[in-house]
Amino acid sequence: MPTVMAMHWPEVSKAQYEQVREVVQWDRDVPPGGRVHVAWLGDDGFHVIDVWDSAEQFQAFVTTRLMPGVQQVGVEGQPKVEMHEVIGVSVPEAYKA
């Protein structure tokens, strides 16, 4: 079932995100089931919204790629993660920051 994942991780900096992104290589080697990834820094820290084909595919990505990358970079703290069933997605055109 399509799933949206929302993450808030106050301790993550932009530099750490970039380091983890380089290690995990989501952009070059999209994990199975990964459809959309949007990240930003707010006044309250780091945020991510992902869309996945299933919660199980997200969890496999976390276990095999994300957490090893986070540990390699030395990110502190623990994220708050919420998972919800997707009821609609609209991406009018491809966008890459």
Long-range contacts (C-beta under 8 A, 24 or more apart in sequence): 1-54, 1-55, 1-85, 1-86, 2-35, 2-51, 2-52, 2-53, 2-54, 2-85, 2-86, 2-89, 3-51, 3-52, 3-53, 3-54, 3-55, 3-58, 3-83, 3-84, 3-85, 3-86, 4-49, 4-50, 4-51, 4-52, 4-83, 4-84, 4-85, 4-86, 5-48, 5-49, 5-50, 5-51, 5-52, 5-55, 5-58, 5-81, 5-82, 5-83, 6-47, 6-48, 6-49, 6-81, 6-82, 6-83, 6-84, 7-46, 7-47, 7-48, 7-49, 7-50, 7-79, 7-80, 7-81, 7-82, 8-44, 8-45, 8-46, 8-47, 8-79, 8-80, 9-45, 9-46, 9-47, 9-48, 9-75, 9-77, 9-78, 9-79, 9-80, 10-44, 10-45, 10-46, 10-77, 11-45, 11-46, 11-75, 11-76, 11-77, 12-45, 12-46, 12-75, 12-77, 12-79, 13-41, 13-46, 14-41, 16-73, 16-75, 17-41, 17-46, 19-73, 20-66, 20-69, 20-70, 20-73, 20-75, 23-68, 23-69, 23-72, 23-73, 24-65, 24-66, 24-69, 31-57, 31-60, 31-61, 31-65, 32-57, 32-60, 32-61, 33-57, 33-58, 33-60, 33-61, 34-58, 34-61, 35-89, 36-89, 36-91, 51-86, 51-89, 55-83, 58-83
